[in-house]
Every structure is written in C-alpha cells, then in structure tokens.
Amino acid sequence: MRKQTQFLFFTAGYCLLLLITACTPPAGNVVNSVNLALGKTVVVSSTGNGMAGTNAVDGDLGSYWESATNGAESIYVDLGEAKAIAQIVLDWFGYGFPSAYTIQSSDDAAGWTDIFTETTGNGKIDDITVSTTSRYIKINIQTAGTSSVFKLYEFAIYDVAGNNAASPAPAGNMVFNGDFSNGLWQWETYVDALATASISVDNGAAYADITNGSNLDWHVQLIGFPVPVYNSRQYTLTFNAWANADRNINIEIQKYGGDWLVYDNSPLFVSTTPTAFYLKMIMDNPDDPTARLNFNIGNSNTGIHIDDVILTEQIITIPSMGTEMIVNGNFASGTDSWTTYVQNGAGVNISESGGVLNIDVTSPGTIPGDLHVGQGIPGLCLIEGKTYKLTLDSYAAGERPMTLWISEGGHDVNKDTSVWGAMFNQKIELKTSFNSYAYYFTIPVNYTNYSAGTTFFCGEYTQDIYIDNVSVVEVSGIPHQAPWSTTSSTPGGADSGSAVSLGSLDNWYESSIGTLGDSMWYSLTVSTSEIYEVFWNDYDLHNFLTTYLGNVVVSIYHSDGTTPYITNMDFGYYTPIIVSPSETIILIEVKAANSTGSFAIGVHQQ
C-alpha cells in the first residue's frame, strides 16, 4: 500500500528544518556486559496491582514493579555475592516515577551506604555511573513525581559502563520506543469509563481497537510521557497513521496534572491510507520538563494504527523582509504542502489544474469553518511589531464568500485559553472571474508566533473555489496615511472637506482617533455606477484576537458629505455600495463611537 505524506497547516512554523517521514529509529548501543541483576532475588517495600518486584529484573520491557503508594518505598536486589559495579540503569514507567531518590549499597542488607542521590527525577531512563563493590543495591524512594504509585520497568546493574536497558530513542528524539518495537514500553494508555477500547501493538504499530469511543476525543488516549518542552523553543512531531475508515483525531502537548493546560493541539484527518504526518509547535509557556504527548483518538468507533513517532527540537530561523513564507503558492507542484480539514459533515477534494488550486466542495457543512484548506510547510513566522502582506488571486464557480484566516496555529498567543484564534481574518466576496486581493496586517507587541497557520474557510456554500498566487511576505509597513483627527462629528461638517485621500484600492490605510466621539474622514476617487466595497478593522481599539466589539462605526456618503449611502456600520469586512451616476467622489467617515485607538480601512472595487 502506498504511503502518503501530509503536512499540516494547523501548527506549521517557518524554521530551518529536516523533513522526516516515517523513519525507523536506529538501534541503541550494544550491551557489552551481562545485566548482573537479571533474575536475581528482589525485596520490595510493597506491591500494587499484583505487579511484583521480580518484574523489574526479568529483562521484559512489557512488565514492571508497581508500589502500593507514592510515599516512602524501596526496592533492592541481592546479587548473590559482592560484585564490582560501574553502572546502574533505571527504566521508569511513564509518569510512575519519583522526583527524588537515593541508591544505596550494602554487604549485608542491614547497613546501607549512599552511592547516588537524585533530586530532579523526571522519568524515562536514568543512566547512572557509580563505582562500588557490593552484594546488595537498593533504591530508596523519597518524593513522588506525578503519579500516585511508582512503576519501574527494569532495574539493571552492570560491571562495565556504557550499557542500556533497551535501545534508546534515535538521536535527538524525545520519544522512546516510538516505533513500538518494544511493545507499549514507555507509553501509557487511557480509556475513560464512558468508552470501550483496547490498545496493543499490531505488526509493529500501536493499534487502538475502539468499539465505543464515547463523545470526546480524550476519552481514548495513547500517551507518551514525559516529553520535556521549554519556553520559546520549536518542536517537530512526525508519525505514521492509518485508520479502518476515515476519521479525525487530535494531537496534544499537555501539562501533566494540575490544570492540565494544553500547550499545543492539532486536529487532523486520518484516512485508510498509511500517511506520514508532520506537525510543528512552539512552546510559548514556561518550561515543562514533564509534559506529555497525547494522541486523542476517542469520539469515534473506528480503529486506528499509529507508528514511527518522532519528536525533535528544531532551530527557529526568522525570514528576512520580502522572503516568501508560503510554499507552492503558485501550485506549480500540484497540491504539495496544502491540506484540508473538515467537520460537521463537510466534504472537499482539492486538485491542481493549469497551476490553479481547485477546491471541489462536495458537502459544505453549515458554517464557513466546517471546511478548511490550508498551507502546511513551512507556515508563517510572524514577529511582533512587523507588518505582513497577504496576496492571492481567486474566483468561484458562482458568487460566494470565502474567509482568509491567519490563525494562532494551535498556540495560545493571546493567553485566552483558545489556540485557534485569528491573528488576521478577512472575508472576501468572490466573483466568477479571477480577482486579485491584497491585505496588510501588523503583529502587536507580545504576539509573536513562529508557527501561525494559513487557512481558507470554504464551508457553508456549495460553489467550488479556485485560488492561485498565494503569498505572505514581510513588508516595511502598511500603506499609510498620517493620522488626521478632527473634532467634527457631523456628516458633511467643515472637516470633511479636508478628508485624506485613499490613493489606492485594496490596501489597508491605518490611522487613529484620540478623543471619544471624534471622526476621521477619507475621500476616494471612484468610477460612475461601479460597485465598491469598504472594509475596516478596529482590532487595536480592544484586546487583540478577541471578538469585534464595534468600537468604531463607519458611514459612507455621497460627494456632498451629507447624503448617505449607508451609516453607522459597526462590523467591518466588506460593505458594498453602488456609486451613483455622474459621481466621482465618495466620502467615508470613521467615528470613535465606543472607544479611542487605532484602526485600518480600505476599499475594494468589485
């Protein structure tokens, strides 16, 4: 069966990267001495759920010792006689690890000597170099990590350093056993009481057999833990997945415990064809050395395979001004680097013909956001204080709207707990022949996003859409008219005669109003009887990335400044007017009706 590669736009970031698709982790270091603890006598302080201490010295990565509590617990091994010891390897089970413990040695199991102390344990494999000659080796656990019990896969002891309890993750990979060659070792599973599922390894891949996925995706989970992530660093996740039937899943990087804060999440569509997925995230929260990687696979009764999971840290490279951040925006390489996401019964097929992206809407859903088409690699690196220009050519099989959406891309940039808010959005009324569109947006202070998503919302309407020449680049600034405020709040007042000229269509013109109730006026030279659309954005008048609050109202007047086309519009995007016969000038008033601050305004001719 042919394997596909899918690049997801939800968490794409612009960076220096190595494209990775479905590679098998290399073998670990060769064990060059015998595990002295293998099969030896073990004494433990307690046992939980029948998981005996002997499981920690049986060489089986599918078994483990479990304590009854997360308090003061211990386990020691009797080697039978005094042995020279150079290395101890402790393979902890996921989040069943201690944050503090000591290792002790003894010749009689009565008097113990400390040979190692750990105070910042974070799970996985602890590889410890020691130098002692002893018969008994003991782990005294003092402080719990994140679990209610302790779980230890293997307690290995060697007389020569340089051994591993098992093959480690590939170089740089933060996920152990990502190819599931050691079963579910180092993976956790969760099935909620409302769900019915079992997770096992099938032909070298993790397989979730789901008979009742309940109604939430996290009710069935495959969990990698811990995955240490650090503030302002970027990470790349690749894995293979295929399902018994088409379905959606959700991938998360999440805090373990406490408020269970989700640092990053990516919903994605999985088909029956084995596909290599490529996701990116930026950690914009404080360091978390014990975060977890969740494959949320509930909310569906469809079984799914997951394999070859690799999580690596990436170097962030900020593109220079004018550098194109959209890959294959002219579709010369077909639909490469573009992908789709659907929900609520929507359906879509994308293809390329003659260098144009064809969006075939097979089922529109009920709202625009039910059908996404977006850019995956490398995505948008948007830096605070910088201005960007988005351009595209587009038309539709029949007149219909489409919304451009530069999203947070799975990152809570504005700290409102939502990770898919708009960093910029614009509704376009598409015509039946190609039109060119250009939009400018500036990233506010503290809203840097190294991996924003680029999305076209194409749902709700059935007409197919055609797109070409998509581009996002940094520019020196928004085409800008100097701020010009006035005390006039009356249409046609004296100040309207000094209105600032809007010299170019399809550009944002930025300004501000410093006093509540004041207005700014703009004039535009127009063509008789043509249709024009006024658009504006008052985002700087309230918290960025929140709902439009209508802080400015916009009115459009005839050239006399008194006779209105339309007045007091409090929600922007496009508002069409038909210019009266013989009229060559229109006047636009922007009034600070509810609060003061900045805004941007522009005009498009249909």
SVG drawing of the C-alpha trace seen along z (x, -y; Angstrom):
<svg xmlns="http://www.w3.org/2000/svg" viewBox="-29 -74 64 90">
<polyline fill="none" stroke="black" stroke-width="0.4" points="0.0,0.0 1.5,-3.4 2.3,-5.7 1.4,-9.4 3.0,-12.4 0.7,-15.0 1.9,-18.4 -0.5,-20.0 -1.0,-23.7 -2.5,-23.9 0.8,-24.1 3.2,-24.9 6.1,-27.2 8.8,-28.8 12.1,-27.3 15.3,-25.6 14.1,-22.0 14.8,-18.5 11.9,-16.8 11.3,-13.5 8.7,-10.9 8.3,-7.6 11.8,-6.6 12.6,-3.7 14.7,-4.7 18.3,-3.3 19.4,-0.6 20.8,-1.6 24.3,-1.0 25.4,2.6 25.2,4.1 28.8,5.1 28.3,6.8 25.7,9.0 23.0,7.4 24.1,8.6 20.6,8.1 18.8,10.3 16.7,12.9 18.2,12.2 16.3,12.0 14.4,8.8 12.9,7.3 10.3,4.6 8.6,2.4 5.1,3.0 3.4,4.3 0.5,2.8 -2.0,4.5 0.0,7.7 3.0,6.2 5.8,7.9 9.3,6.7 10.7,9.6 9.2,7.9 12.0,5.2 14.7,7.8 13.1,10.1 14.5,8.4 11.0,7.9 10.1,4.3 6.4,5.2 6.4,5.9 7.2,3.7 7.2,3.4 4.5,1.2 4.4,-0.1 1.3,-0.3 1.8,-4.1 3.8,-7.1 5.3,-7.6 8.5,-6.1 9.0,-3.0 12.1,-0.9 13.3,2.0 16.7,3.8 18.5,6.6 20.6,9.4 23.4,10.2 24.3,13.3 27.8,12.1 29.8,8.9 30.3,7.6 32.2,4.7 29.5,2.3 30.1,-0.5 26.6,-1.4 23.0,-1.3 20.2,-1.8 16.7,-2.5 13.9,-2.4 10.8,-4.1 7.3,-3.6 5.9,-6.8 4.6,-9.1 5.1,-6.5 8.5,-7.9 10.0,-9.5 11.4,-13.0 13.8,-12.2 15.5,-9.0 18.9,-7.6 20.7,-4.5 22.5,-2.6 24.9,0.3 25.4,2.9 27.2,6.1 24.6,7.5 21.3,5.7 21.5,4.2 23.9,1.3 23.5,-0.9 25.8,-3.4 24.5,-6.2 26.3,-6.0 24.0,-8.2 21.3,-10.9 18.7,-12.1 16.7,-15.3 15.2,-16.3 14.0,-13.0 11.7,-13.3 11.1,-9.7 12.1,-7.6 15.6,-6.1 18.1,-7.1 21.6,-6.1 23.8,-6.3 27.6,-5.8 28.8,-4.5 31.9,-2.8 31.3,-0.3 31.8,3.4 28.7,4.7 26.2,7.6 23.0,5.5 21.9,2.5 18.8,0.6 16.6,-2.3 15.2,-4.4 12.3,-6.5 11.6,-9.7 9.5,-12.0 6.8,-11.3 6.9,-12.7 3.4,-13.0 1.8,-9.6 0.0,-8.0 2.4,-5.0 5.8,-4.2 6.5,-1.9 9.8,-0.5 10.3,1.5 13.8,2.6 16.5,2.3 19.7,3.2 23.2,3.4 26.4,3.7 30.1,4.2 31.1,2.1 29.7,-1.3 28.1,-2.1 25.1,0.3 21.4,-0.4 18.4,1.3 16.9,1.1 17.6,-0.6 17.3,-4.3 15.3,-6.8 17.1,-7.9 19.5,-10.8 17.6,-13.9 14.2,-12.1 12.3,-12.9 10.1,-9.9 11.3,-6.4 10.1,-3.3 8.4,-5.5 8.5,-2.5 6.8,-0.3 9.5,2.4 9.4,2.9 5.6,3.2 4.0,0.4 7.1,-0.2 7.3,-3.9 3.7,-4.5 0.6,-5.0 -2.9,-4.3 -6.2,-5.8 -9.7,-4.6 -12.4,-6.6 -15.2,-4.8 -17.6,-6.0 -15.5,-4.4 -14.7,-0.9 -11.3,-0.3 -8.1,1.7 -4.6,0.5 -2.0,3.0 0.8,3.5 -0.2,5.0 2.5,5.8 4.9,3.3 2.5,0.4 0.3,-0.8 -3.3,0.2 -6.4,-1.1 -9.4,1.3 -12.3,-1.0 -15.8,0.3 -17.2,-2.8 -15.1,-6.0 -17.6,-8.0 -18.2,-11.6 -14.9,-13.3 -11.5,-12.7 -9.6,-12.4 -11.8,-9.5 -9.3,-7.2 -5.6,-8.2 -2.2,-6.9 0.2,-8.9 4.0,-9.5 5.4,-10.7 7.4,-12.7 8.3,-14.9 10.3,-17.9 9.5,-21.1 11.0,-24.6 9.8,-28.1 10.5,-29.7 11.7,-26.5 10.1,-24.9 9.4,-21.2 8.6,-18.9 6.5,-15.8 6.3,-13.2 4.4,-9.9 2.6,-7.5 -1.1,-6.8 -4.0,-5.0 -7.5,-4.0 -10.0,-1.4 -12.2,-4.1 -11.8,-7.9 -11.8,-9.7 -10.5,-12.7 -8.0,-12.6 -6.4,-15.3 -2.7,-15.6 -1.8,-17.5 1.3,-18.6 -0.2,-19.0 0.8,-19.7 0.5,-16.6 -1.7,-17.2 -2.8,-20.5 -4.9,-22.4 -3.9,-20.1 -3.1,-23.0 -2.8,-22.2 0.3,-23.8 -0.4,-22.9 -3.0,-20.8 -3.6,-19.8 -6.8,-18.2 -6.2,-16.2 -7.9,-13.9 -6.7,-10.2 -7.7,-8.0 -7.3,-4.3 -4.0,-5.0 -0.8,-4.9 0.2,-8.6 3.2,-10.4 2.1,-13.4 4.4,-16.4 3.4,-18.8 5.2,-21.8 4.7,-23.6 6.3,-26.5 6.4,-26.3 5.1,-29.7 4.5,-28.7 7.0,-28.3 9.4,-25.3 7.8,-22.0 10.2,-19.0 7.3,-16.6 4.8,-17.4 3.1,-14.7 2.3,-13.9 -1.3,-12.8 -2.8,-11.0 -6.5,-11.7 -8.3,-9.0 -11.8,-8.8 -15.0,-10.4 -15.1,-7.7 -15.7,-3.9 -13.1,-3.5 -9.8,-1.6 -6.5,-3.3 -2.8,-2.4 0.0,-4.8 3.7,-4.2 7.2,-5.8 6.6,-8.6 9.5,-11.1 9.6,-14.4 12.6,-16.6 13.6,-20.2 14.1,-22.5 16.1,-25.6 14.0,-28.7 15.1,-30.9 13.3,-34.2 12.8,-35.0 14.2,-38.3 11.9,-41.0 10.4,-40.1 11.1,-36.3 8.2,-34.2 6.6,-32.2 4.1,-30.3 5.4,-27.1 4.0,-26.3 1.7,-29.3 1.6,-29.2 0.7,-25.5 3.4,-24.6 4.0,-21.5 0.3,-20.5 -1.2,-20.4 2.0,-19.7 2.1,-21.4 -1.6,-22.1 -4.1,-20.1 -7.7,-20.0 -9.7,-19.7 -13.5,-19.1 -16.0,-18.8 -19.8,-18.7 -20.4,-16.6 -18.5,-18.9 -16.5,-17.3 -13.9,-18.5 -11.5,-17.4 -8.5,-19.5 -6.6,-19.3 -4.5,-21.4 -5.1,-22.2 -3.1,-24.7 -1.3,-26.0 -4.5,-26.8 -5.8,-25.1 -9.3,-23.7 -11.4,-23.4 -14.2,-21.0 -16.9,-21.4 -18.6,-18.0 -20.5,-18.9 -20.5,-22.5 -21.2,-21.9 -23.2,-24.6 -20.6,-27.3 -17.5,-28.6 -15.2,-27.0 -16.5,-23.5 -14.3,-23.2 -10.6,-24.3 -8.0,-24.4 -4.6,-25.4 -0.8,-25.7 1.4,-23.3 5.1,-23.7 6.8,-26.0 4.0,-28.2 4.2,-31.7 6.8,-33.2 5.1,-36.3 7.1,-38.7 5.7,-41.4 5.8,-44.9 6.3,-43.7 3.9,-44.1 3.0,-41.4 1.2,-41.4 -1.1,-38.6 -2.0,-38.4 -3.9,-35.9 -5.9,-35.6 -9.3,-33.8 -12.7,-33.3 -15.6,-30.8 -18.0,-28.9 -20.7,-31.1 -20.6,-34.3 -19.9,-33.3 -17.9,-34.4 -14.6,-32.9 -12.7,-33.9 -9.0,-34.2 -7.8,-33.2 -4.3,-33.6 -4.7,-31.5 -2.7,-31.1 -2.0,-27.7 -2.6,-25.7 -0.7,-28.2 -2.4,-30.3 -0.7,-33.5 -3.1,-35.9 -3.5,-33.7 -7.2,-33.5 -7.2,-29.6 -8.2,-29.4 -5.4,-28.1 -7.1,-28.7 -8.0,-32.4 -7.4,-34.7 -4.3,-36.8 -5.8,-38.2 -9.0,-37.4 -10.8,-38.8 -14.0,-37.9 -13.8,-38.0 -16.8,-38.1 -15.6,-36.0 -16.8,-36.7 -17.0,-34.3 -13.7,-35.5 -10.2,-36.0 -9.7,-39.0 -6.5,-39.9 -6.6,-40.6 -4.0,-42.2 -4.2,-42.7 -1.8,-44.0 -1.7,-43.2 0.7,-44.1 1.5,-41.8 1.1,-43.6 3.7,-43.5 3.8,-40.2 2.0,-38.3 5.0,-36.8 4.0,-33.4 6.7,-31.3 4.2,-28.8 0.9,-30.5 -1.4,-28.8 -2.8,-30.0 -6.3,-28.9 -9.1,-29.5 -12.6,-28.9 -14.7,-27.5 -17.7,-25.9 -21.4,-26.8 -21.6,-27.4 -21.6,-24.8 -19.8,-26.7 -16.3,-25.5 -13.4,-27.8 -10.2,-28.5 -7.1,-30.0 -3.7,-31.0 -0.6,-33.0 -0.9,-32.9 1.8,-34.9 2.7,-36.1 5.8,-38.3 7.1,-40.8 6.9,-44.4 8.1,-47.7 4.7,-48.8 1.0,-49.3 0.5,-51.9 -0.2,-54.6 -1.9,-58.0 -0.7,-60.1 -3.2,-60.2 -5.6,-63.1 -8.2,-63.6 -11.0,-66.1 -13.5,-67.4 -16.2,-67.2 -18.8,-64.5 -21.4,-65.8 -21.5,-64.3 -20.7,-67.0 -19.0,-69.1 -16.3,-71.6 -13.6,-69.0 -14.9,-66.6 -13.6,-69.0 -10.1,-68.1 -10.6,-64.4 -7.5,-62.3 -7.4,-60.8 -7.4,-57.0 -4.9,-56.8 -5.0,-53.0 -7.6,-50.3 -7.1,-47.0 -4.7,-48.5 -5.1,-49.0 -4.8,-52.6 -4.0,-52.9 -4.9,-55.8 -6.1,-56.5 -8.6,-58.7 -7.6,-60.1 -10.9,-61.5 -14.2,-59.6 -16.8,-60.9 -14.3,-62.3 -14.3,-61.3 -11.8,-60.9 -12.8,-61.4 -11.4,-59.8 -12.2,-60.6 -11.9,-58.2 -12.0,-58.9 -14.4,-56.4 -15.9,-55.4 -19.6,-56.2 -22.0,-53.3 -19.3,-50.9 -19.6,-48.8 -17.1,-49.4 -16.7,-47.6 -15.4,-49.3 -13.6,-47.1 -12.1,-48.0 -10.6,-46.5 -10.7,-48.1 -8.6,-45.4 -6.3,-47.9 -9.3,-49.5 -9.7,-46.5 -7.8,-43.4 -6.1,-41.8 -7.6,-38.5 -10.9,-39.0 -14.4,-39.4 -15.0,-42.6 -16.8,-45.0 -17.8,-47.7 -15.7,-50.5 -15.7,-52.4 -18.7,-53.0 -18.3,-53.7 -20.5,-55.8 -20.2,-56.3 -21.5,-59.5 -22.0,-61.0 -19.6,-63.7 -21.6,-66.4 -20.7,-64.8 -24.3,-64.9 -26.3,-62.4 -25.6,-58.9 -25.1,-55.6 -25.0,-53.8 -24.4,-55.0 -23.2,-53.7 -22.0,-50.3 -20.3,-48.7 -18.9,-45.5 -16.5,-45.6 -15.3,-43.2 -16.8,-44.2 -19.8,-46.6 -20.8,-47.1 -22.2,-50.3 -23.1,-51.2 -21.7,-54.6 -24.4,-57.0 -24.4,-58.1 -22.1,-61.0 -20.5,-60.7 -16.7,-60.6 -16.0,-61.1 -17.3,-59.3 -16.6,-60.3 -16.0,-57.8 -16.4,-58.7 -14.8,-56.7 -16.1,-57.6 -14.8,-56.6 -18.2,-55.7 -17.3,-53.5 -13.6,-53.9 -10.5,-55.5 -7.5,-54.0 -6.2,-52.8 -8.0,-51.3 -7.3,-50.4 -9.6,-51.0 -9.6,-50.2 -11.7,-49.9 -12.1,-47.2 -13.7,-47.6 -15.8,-44.7"/>
</svg>
